[in-house]
Amino acid sequence: MNIRQLLDDRITAALHTLGAPDTVTAIVKPSARPEFGDYQANGVMAAAKQLKTNPRELATRLLEVLDLSDLADKLEVAGPGFINIHLKNTWLSETVGRASARQLTPNSQTIVVDYSGPNLAKEMHVGHLRSTIIGDAVARVLEFQGHKVIRQNHVGDWGTQFGMLIAHMVSLKAHSGELSMQLADLETFYREAKKRFDDEPDFADAARDYVVKLQSGDAECLGLWQQFIDTSLRHCEEVYARLGVHLTRADVMPESAYNADLANIVSELQEKGLLVEDQGAQCAFLDEFKNKDGSITPIIVQKTGGGYLYATTDLAALRYRSGVLNIDRALYFTDARQALHFQQVFLLARKAGFVREDISLEHMPFGNMLGADGKPFKTRSGGTVKLVDLLVEAEERAFILVTDKNPELGEAERHDIARTVGIGAVKYADLSKNRNSDYIFNWETMLSFEGNTAPYLQYAYARIKSIFRRSGVDAEAISSPISLQESAERTLAMKLLQFTEATDSVVKEGLPNHLCTYLYELAGNFMSFYEACPILKEGVAEEVRSSRLQLANLTAQTLQTGLGLLGIGVLERM
Ligand code: ARG
C-alpha cells in the first residue's frame, strides 16, 4: 500500500469534480512537521490559478466534497490553501498489521536492466562495483514489484584487445602447452600481452592478424577466444557470488552476440539517409548534438577500414531489446562519462525506427568512487584495485570487528557474520549515496555501527531478534490487535506503512538511496520506540506487550525485506 498515492488519487479526483483540468493533481507529500498532520496536499494553489478562483476558498470547497473519513480523522486548510491530513490511529493500526511488505503490480512491465557489463579482457576492478550493485538493487526492487525483469550483462568480449590476447595465448601454448595456469591471473596475462604488443612489432602484427581472423570466424581463433572468455566469465562469477549479485551466465548478452547484425544496422541507417561518410567513416550528424561552436559531435557507426564501434553494438542491442525482448523500458547503469553516448544511440535508434516509440530508454549514470584524497580510488602504488581484493579486504576488516565484539563466537560463525557485514557495508556505503554524485570510499565510516550504515541496520535487526529470543514468543504466532497509544508507536507504524513509497521512488528514478534513507529512518524510529515503550519489562500489560511485539516484528521483517532488495543480508545475532 502506497498511502501517498492513495491520498493523491482521491484528492486529485475530488479536485476534478470541482472542475479542475486533468493536468492538475493533488501533489500529496509527507508533512514536514507533525503539527501539519501526516500528509499535506499542495495542489490546490495551482488548481485555483487554473480556475481563476481564490485558493483558500477552493480548499474549503474541496473539503466539502472530499470524503476521506475511512482513513483520516482531521482535514484542515492551512496557509494559502494547503490541506493538512491527519490519519486515523485506528486506520493506521489496522492497516499496518495487514499490510504485507509484498505487493505485486498487476500491470507489470517488461524491463531490461543493463548492468555490470565489464570488459572481459581484464579482471573486474573497482570501477565495475557501482554499476554491478546499483543495477542489481534496482532490478531486485522492480522484480519485487511484479515487473518482468530481463537482466542484460552487456560484457565487452569483442574488439582489438582480443587479438593481442590470442597472440599471447598462441605463443604461450607453443612454449608450455598448458594455458589454464597462466589464465588464472588475468591481470598479469593482460599486462604481459600488452607489453609485448607495445614492444615487439612481430607480436603486434600477429595480434592484428588474429583480430581479422577472429572476426571472420576462424575456428582456431574462436576456440582460443572462447577459452579466454570462459575463464574471464568465471572470474566475474566469483565476484558476483562474493557480492551476492543476481547475475548468471544466462544474463550474459555479450557484444559479440550482436556481431552478425552490425552490417545490417549500418546499411539500414544508410537507407534511411541517416549517415554520411566523413573521412572514410560512416557517421550520423544529428542537429540535437550541435556544440556551441556550431559543430556537431557525430555518432560514428563504422570506422575507416570497416570496423564497427561501441555505438553500433548498442544500436543492435536496442533493436533486439525492442523487437525480440519486447520491452517497455530499458535502464542502463554506467558511469556518467557515457551520458552522451547513450543520448546519441537512443535518439539515433528512435530516428531509425529500431525501437518502438512507446519504449522508455533511460540512462542511469553514476559518479566516481574516490579515495581519501578525493581522487579516483587506486592502490597505494597508483594501480587499479581489483574488485575481488577490495571485497576480501572488506571481509577481513569486518572479521576483526566481529571478533572484537563477540570473541566468544566460534571462528566459522564469526567468518559468516564478517562476510554479511563486510560485503553489506561496501554495498550499502555506495547505495546510500545519490548515485549521481562522486563519493569517498571510507572503511571506517562504512563499517561503523552508528550512522547510516549497513552494520547499524543489521544490528537493529539482530536486536529485535534478540528481543524475541528473550521473550520466548513466536513472532509469527501473535495475532492480537495492534494499538497505537504512544506517539513513538504511531511514528513507527506510520513509517512501516511508507515502505512502498520508498520502493516506488527507487524504481521511478533508479535511485536505491531512497530505500536506504527509508530503512535508516525506520531503524531510528524503532530505536526511539524501544526506548520510550518498554516491551519485556515487568508490569507491561499483556495486550500492550503483544501489540509492541508485533510492531517490533514488522520492523524486523521490513528491515530484512528492504536490505534484501539492496542485496544485503541480515543476521540473527551479531
Ligand atoms: N562494457 C561497457 C563498459 O565497460 C559497459 C556496457 C554498458 N552497457 C551497454 N549496453 N553499453 O563501459
Residues whose N, C-alpha, C, O or C-beta is under 5 A from the ligand:
A	BS01	LIG	D114 S116 G117 P118 N119 H154 V155 G156 T334
